[in-house]
């Protein structure tokens, strides 16, 4: 499994090992693309190409790249799950904390 916090990417093995994925810079200058599994190299290649296309959201890039991998690799199927988690930015968190603190002070 691949997970990210928006800045760092980690590979989590089936045994629970967590490894920091340090993506290498591609010749086109793109970084941050990671592929895993039997079709990982196909998905990585497709994603690196798609990252340069304007207007594509990251979820669409991931789905298209995995579809390419499934089309090319006999060990990869078209059944994949993309889960996204919304991250509250630090400024928003601080603002919410201040609002919460302000309410406590008024009481």
VOPAGU-2260 file (C-alpha; in pm, 1 decimal, decimal comma):
REM VOPAGU-2260
SITE   aa  ch    i         X         Y         Z
SITE  UNK   A    0       0,0       0,0       0,0
SITE  UNK   A    1     116,8     352,5     -67,2
SITE  UNK   A    2      18,6     634,6     168,7
SITE  UNK   A    3     110,9     999,7     180,2
SITE  UNK   A    4      71,2    1296,2     408,4
SITE  UNK   A    5      94,0    1536,6     118,0
SITE  UNK   A    6     468,7    1585,2     155,3
SITE  UNK   A    7     614,5    1239,0     213,1
SITE  UNK   A    8     515,6     905,6      63,8
SITE  UNK   A    9     543,8     572,7     241,6
SITE  UNK   A   10     521,0     212,5     128,3
SITE  UNK   A   11     348,5     -21,4     373,3
SITE  UNK   A   12     420,3    -390,5     318,5
SITE  UNK   A   13     178,6    -674,7     383,4
SITE  UNK   A   14     379,4    -752,4     697,6
SITE  UNK   A   15     329,8    -400,0     830,6
SITE  UNK   A   16     677,3    -268,2     750,9
SITE  UNK   A   17     675,5     104,2     673,7
SITE  UNK   A   18     935,3     232,6     430,4
SITE  UNK   A   19     996,6     591,2     331,6
SITE  UNK   A   20     961,9     611,5     -44,4
SITE  UNK   A   21    1216,8     854,1    -179,7
SITE  UNK   A   22    1107,2     912,5    -536,6
SITE  UNK   A   23    1383,9     971,6    -786,6
SITE  UNK   A   24    1366,0    1266,4   -1020,1
SITE  UNK   A   25    1275,4    1156,2   -1371,5
SITE  UNK   A   26    1444,8    1303,1   -1680,5
SITE  UNK   A   27    1140,1    1528,5   -1726,1
SITE  UNK   A   28    1194,6    1665,4   -1375,6
SITE  UNK   A   29     882,4    1507,1   -1227,2
SITE  UNK   A   30     904,8    1351,8    -881,0
SITE  UNK   A   31     661,2    1197,3    -641,1
SITE  UNK   A   32     534,7     911,6    -858,2
SITE  UNK   A   33     539,0     569,9    -692,5
SITE  UNK   A   34     419,5     233,8    -821,0
SITE  UNK   A   35     388,6     -97,2    -640,3
SITE  UNK   A   36     299,8    -453,9    -727,3
SITE  UNK   A   37     347,8    -655,8   -1042,4
SITE  UNK   A   38     218,2    -372,7   -1262,8
SITE  UNK   A   39     398,0    -102,4   -1066,3
SITE  UNK   A   40     650,6     -19,5   -1337,0
SITE  UNK   A   41     373,9      18,2   -1596,7
SITE  UNK   A   42     166,2     235,2   -1363,2
SITE  UNK   A   43     468,4     448,6   -1273,3
SITE  UNK   A   44     553,6     508,6   -1638,6
SITE  UNK   A   45     194,4     601,7   -1723,3
SITE  UNK   A   46     163,1     829,4   -1419,7
SITE  UNK   A   47     487,0    1010,8   -1502,7
SITE  UNK   A   48     348,7    1083,7   -1847,9
SITE  UNK   A   49       9,0    1191,6   -1713,7
SITE  UNK   A   50     150,5    1421,9   -1444,0
SITE  UNK   A   51     261,7    1659,3   -1718,9
SITE  UNK   A   52     -94,9    1691,1   -1858,1
SITE  UNK   A   53    -263,6    2010,3   -1739,5
SITE  UNK   A   54    -606,1    1981,6   -1581,5
SITE  UNK   A   55    -585,1    1624,2   -1453,4
SITE  UNK   A   56    -661,1    1570,6   -1085,8
SITE  UNK   A   57    -434,1    1333,8    -895,0
SITE  UNK   A   58    -711,6    1074,0    -854,1
SITE  UNK   A   59    -769,5    1068,7   -1230,9
SITE  UNK   A   60    -396,3    1027,6   -1294,1
SITE  UNK   A   61    -384,0     735,7   -1050,0
SITE  UNK   A   62    -688,2     563,3   -1202,1
SITE  UNK   A   63    -564,6     608,1   -1559,1
SITE  UNK   A   64    -215,4     484,6   -1467,8
SITE  UNK   A   65    -354,7     176,6   -1294,3
SITE  UNK   A   66    -577,5     106,2   -1593,8
SITE  UNK   A   67    -272,0     113,3   -1821,9
SITE  UNK   A   68     -93,4    -124,7   -1585,3
SITE  UNK   A   69    -391,5    -360,6   -1581,3
SITE  UNK   A   70    -408,7    -355,7   -1961,1
SITE  UNK   A   71     -39,0    -447,2   -1992,8
SITE  UNK   A   72      34,3    -677,2   -1698,8
SITE  UNK   A   73    -131,6   -1020,0   -1685,4
SITE  UNK   A   74     -96,4   -1024,1   -1304,9
SITE  UNK   A   75    -277,8    -691,7   -1257,1
SITE  UNK   A   76    -655,3    -663,7   -1281,8
SITE  UNK   A   77    -890,6    -370,6   -1326,3
SITE  UNK   A   78   -1027,4    -394,9    -971,8
SITE  UNK   A   79    -865,4    -117,5    -771,4
SITE  UNK   A   80    -971,8     115,2    -494,6
SITE  UNK   A   81    -870,8     478,1    -459,3
SITE  UNK   A   82    -931,9     624,8    -115,4
SITE  UNK   A   83    -878,8     991,8     -44,8
SITE  UNK   A   84    -871,8    1173,4     286,0
SITE  UNK   A   85    -927,0    1546,4     313,9
SITE  UNK   A   86    -650,7    1721,0     503,9
SITE  UNK   A   87    -724,0    2033,8     702,9
SITE  UNK   A   88    -449,6    2285,7     641,2
SITE  UNK   A   89    -255,5    2416,7     940,8
SITE  UNK   A   90    -399,7    2767,4     902,9
SITE  UNK   A   91    -752,4    2627,4     911,1
SITE  UNK   A   92    -666,6    2417,8    1217,4
SITE  UNK   A   93    -526,5    2721,5    1398,6
SITE  UNK   A   94    -835,3    2924,4    1306,3
SITE  UNK   A   95   -1063,6    2652,2    1440,4
SITE  UNK   A   96    -857,7    2629,5    1760,0
SITE  UNK   A   97    -878,9    3006,8    1805,9
SITE  UNK   A   98   -1255,4    2996,4    1760,3
SITE  UNK   A   99   -1277,0    2717,8    2015,0
SITE  UNK   A  100   -1050,4    2905,4    2256,4
SITE  UNK   A  101   -1252,7    3223,3    2208,0
SITE  UNK   A  102   -1571,3    3043,5    2301,9
SITE  UNK   A  103   -1408,5    2911,2    2619,2
SITE  UNK   A  104   -1293,8    3261,7    2716,5
SITE  UNK   A  105   -1645,4    3404,8    2675,1
SITE  UNK   A  106   -1799,4    3145,5    2907,5
